[in-house]
Amino acid sequence: FFSLFKGREDPFIKFHASQGFLLFVVECVSLIAIVIFELTIGKIRFIGILIVGMLQLGLGLSLLTLAVIGFIKALFGEYWHMPILGEYRENVPHIHSN
């Protein structure tokens, strides 16, 4: 996000900054959801712990994968729409490119 201040008018920076912001929001919402699941379903002895653990692992790895792929694509100067999140990129206020 620091590069957003440097290249405020660059559409490439705006493109990747808006997707990065969306990914950050999804990570925060996922963290809250996992905490809620852990406090409720996680209290069930074996099955609850297994479900919450698999949810944490699956969400964590998928979000990390999206972040790494986005970083690599931005590093090499490529535009890449993230699956599902890329469609909502234009809805990010004050960052979207023209």
C-alpha positions in Angstrom: 0.0 0.0 0.0 3.0 2.3 0.4 3.4 2.3 -3.4 -0.1 3.6 -3.7 1.0 6.9 -2.2 4.0 7.1 -4.5 2.1 6.3 -7.8 -1.4 7.6 -7.0 -2.3 8.0 -10.7 -0.7 4.8 -12.0 -3.5 2.5 -13.1 -1.3 -0.6 -12.5 -0.7 0.3 -8.9 -4.4 1.2 -8.3 -5.4 -2.2 -9.9 -3.2 -4.3 -7.5 -3.8 -2.0 -4.5 -7.5 -2.5 -4.8 -7.2 -6.2 -5.1 -4.8 -6.3 -2.1 -7.2 -4.3 -0.1 -10.1 -6.7 -0.9 -7.9 -9.6 0.0 -7.1 -7.9 3.4 -10.8 -7.4 4.1 -11.5 -11.0 3.3 -8.7 -12.1 5.6 -10.1 -10.0 8.4 -13.6 -11.4 7.9 -12.3 -14.9 7.7 -10.4 -14.4 11.0 -13.5 -13.3 12.7 -15.5 -16.2 11.3 -12.8 -18.7 12.4 -12.8 -17.2 15.9 -16.6 -17.6 16.1 -16.4 -21.2 14.8 -13.7 -21.9 17.3 -15.7 -20.5 20.2 -18.8 -22.5 19.2 -18.1 -25.6 17.1 -14.6 -25.9 18.4 -15.9 -26.7 21.9 -17.1 -30.1 20.6 -14.4 -32.5 21.5 -12.9 -34.3 18.5 -15.2 -33.4 15.6 -15.3 -29.7 16.5 -11.6 -29.4 16.8 -11.1 -31.3 13.5 -13.6 -29.1 11.6 -12.2 -25.8 12.9 -8.6 -27.0 12.2 -9.5 -28.0 8.6 -11.3 -24.6 8.1 -8.3 -22.7 9.4 -5.9 -24.7 7.3 -8.0 -24.4 4.1 -8.7 -20.7 4.4 -5.2 -19.9 5.5 -3.6 -21.7 2.6 -6.0 -20.4 0.0 -5.6 -16.8 1.1 -1.8 -17.1 1.3 -1.8 -18.6 -2.2 -3.8 -15.7 -3.5 -1.5 -13.2 -1.8 1.7 -14.8 -3.2 0.3 -15.2 -6.7 -0.8 -11.5 -6.7 2.6 -10.4 -5.4 4.4 -12.3 -8.1 2.1 -11.1 -10.8 2.5 -7.5 -9.7 6.3 -7.9 -9.4 6.5 -9.0 -13.0 4.2 -6.3 -14.2 1.2 -8.5 -15.1 -2.5 -7.7 -14.5 -4.2 -10.6 -12.8 -7.8 -10.7 -11.6 -8.1 -12.8 -8.5 -10.8 -15.4 -8.7 -14.1 -14.1 -7.2 -12.5 -11.0 -5.6 -11.3 -9.6 -8.9 -14.9 -8.9 -9.9 -15.4 -6.6 -7.0 -12.2 -4.6 -7.5 -14.1 -1.7 -9.1 -16.2 -1.2 -6.0 -13.3 -0.2 -3.8 -13.7 3.5 -3.2 -10.9 6.0 -4.0 -8.6 3.3 -5.3 -10.2 1.9 -8.5 -8.6 2.7 -11.8 -10.4 4.5 -14.6 
